[in-house]
Each structure stands twice: as structure tokens, then as C-alpha cells.
Amino acid sequence: FYDGSALRILLRVERGRKSYPGDIIGFLAHCPKCKHRFGFSMKGKWTVRCEKCGAGLEIIGPLWLGDLHDREFLKRLKLKAGEYGGKEGKKITRLLDKMEGEIGMPPYYFDIARVSDMIDIQTPSTEKVIELLRRAGFRASRTHFNGRGIKTDADISSLADLMPRGL
């Protein structure tokens, strides 16, 4: 997780041989022209052209495409955070809530301020954009990586179409 000053990784190493997770190791593709983005696994179809506009893609990876967080582990951390109480406990709980909302979402996020600049509108509130996306039938949540960032299963054109209506 990213806490604003450092990227921190919590993990548990287990001994034993397991099969390589090729279905959740893969690449992220971003179109610099139309801003479409998507992930594809190492076992999936590889492409270098945007399926929306045909432009060349920027591709990063290989990287982890699966969930970054484990729901049960987050629940245990929330219980511990509740024991702190006060401002610090609330701050930790808010971070854990955001992390829980990211489970099952795509491996990338959209920065609402950047999308607003792209379509030349005033930046709406992050919560308003999430509400609009959910009403339109998309899944959406905040991301802990960026205060103006959201994770959603909507593509960039759907997001850009919905945002001006929400102002």
C-alpha cells in the first residue's frame, strides 16, 4: 500500500512449490491518444494497437494484475485499528476501507483531476463521480494510491461521458 510517503509491502512467504500464476501476472496497456487502458495476462492475447482507436499502446509489465489485498487480513487489521481509537485509529480504518473497496477492481485507477483536464471541465468531487458510475451500473471505489483516484470497471470513454453530467 502507498501511505503518501512510502510504498509498503506486507507479505507472508510460504514454503513449497506452487504453479506459476501466469493468469494474474501480466501487463497494463495504455493508449496515449484516447486514454483507453486495460490489463492482460501473460497467458492472454498480446496486442500493441489500441482496440478503440488503433494507436500504438504504451505497455508496462510484467506486473501483478490480481488483488493487492486480502479481505480477511484487512478485517483483522481493522479490528486492531479499532483498538487504537482516536485520530490514528480512524485514519488507519479509513485507509483499510479504501483498500477493501479496491478488491476485485481493475489493476489501474483513473485520476479524476486528469480526466477533468482531458475533457475540459471543472473537477467534480471524487464521491460524486463514484456515485455517477454506480448509478450507471459500473463498479467504482476510491483507491488508496491517490486522493483523487478511483478504480472502476468503466472504460475511459464511459467515465468521460458521465463526468460532465455530474457537475
RARACOR-V446114 format. One record per pair of residues at least 24 apart in sequence whose ideal C-beta (glycine too) atoms are under 7 Angstrom apart, sorted by the first residue. I is the first residue (numbers start at 1). GAP is how many residues later the second one is. Records with the same first field share a line. If there is no record, write none. Layout:
I: GAP  GAP
//
This chain:
1: 98  143
2: 142  143
24: 40  41  42
25: 37  39  40
26: 35  36  39
27: 32  33  34  35
28: 32  33  35  79  80
29: 28  30
30: 27  28
31: 24  26
32: 26
35: 83  121
36: 119  120
37: 71  119
39: 26  67  68  69
41: 24
65: 42
67: 36  37
68: 34
69: 30  31  33  34
71: 29  32
74: 25  26
95: 49
98: 44  45  46
99: 45
101: 40  41
102: 39  41  42  49
105: 34  36  46
106: 45  47
109: 34  36  37  40  41  42
110: 39  40  42  49
111: 35  37  38
112: 36  38
113: 35
115: 44  45  48
116: 47
118: 42
119: 41  44  45
121: 42  43  46
122: 45
124: 39  42  43
126: 24
128: 38
129: 34  37
132: 30  33  34
133: 29
136: 26
//
